[in-house]
């Protein structure tokens, strides 16, 4: 009887090693293929959230400034020569803000009255101070605070304004969740002017993600701001590792600028100043406020009357100021993400 031997067939050790090597190569290729896709989805999710956050900040600022009747803007420089000063840290002292508020009350509202249909009395109002925080160490970078200071229009009073409350967390306008959410933490950085994001050719904040800068900040390009051209750059990035870091690179560039690690986004807020633009363009419109005209020093120029806008504009300084050594209302300045920004403003319809 013939014995049938069964042949067992399979892979030898060498063949198995070759197959595993091929499989490993294919696996690496697949991972490399999906890695950019994963990064795209990650960056997309960040972009969607940051867009929502920055859009909320834009709407907040627009709501606050749109109907302001007087607006002075400070950005780490001086206005009216040495009258007001900002510290080297980029923040203004409360004493300076008090002085600014006092000046606004005297220049624009001294002697203003309200009429209730029976009697007239000197009006009372508020000065609002918005503080956009870029570098103040005692508060969250990217936070915005608002404080108000009461003033009295009685021309016999030497001091028009009351006490300015100390800045604290109760005045925060941006929810803490923007900065401390469990799924993502963000930082916000502000600069006057409009620009666009570009890759930074000089440095890198990380090996995986590129570093981004705002073109006008990187190139030290002058910006122009006016009452009818009020732009604000808002840069948003995660604060887990990427930071707003100021650099002074070696080499030929030689310009101080701020760099941001990806993922980050730039939004340019165009802030409409409706009432100030209207006042700047009108010459014969009546003001709804009954006012005793005064000059800038507070001296009474005439009896109580309804004044045309042209008369008021001739009696007091223009209602829009931005930081500049000459006090000019249209300034060519450099973009800077390291200085705090202050919007000091009033609403005429708050007088009562």
Buried (B, 14 or more C-beta within 10 A) or exposed (E): EEEEEEEEEEEEEEEEEEEEEEEEEEEEEEEEEEEEEEBEEEBEEBBEBBEEBBEEBBEBBBEBBEBBBBBBBBBBBBBBEEEBBBEEEBBBEBEBBBBBBBBBBBBBBBBBBBEEEEEEEBBBBBBBBBBBBBBBEEBBBBBBBBBBBBBBBBBEBEEBBBEBEEBEEEBBBBEEEBBEEEEBEBBBBBBBBBBEBEEBEBBBBEEEBEBBBBBBBBBBEEBEBBBEBBBBBBBBBBBEEBBBEEBEBEEEBEBBBBBBBBBBBBBBBEBEBEBBBEBBEBEEEEBEBBBBBBEEEBEEEEEBEEBBBEBBBEBBBEBBBBBBEEBEBEBEBBBBBBBBBBBBBBBBEBBE
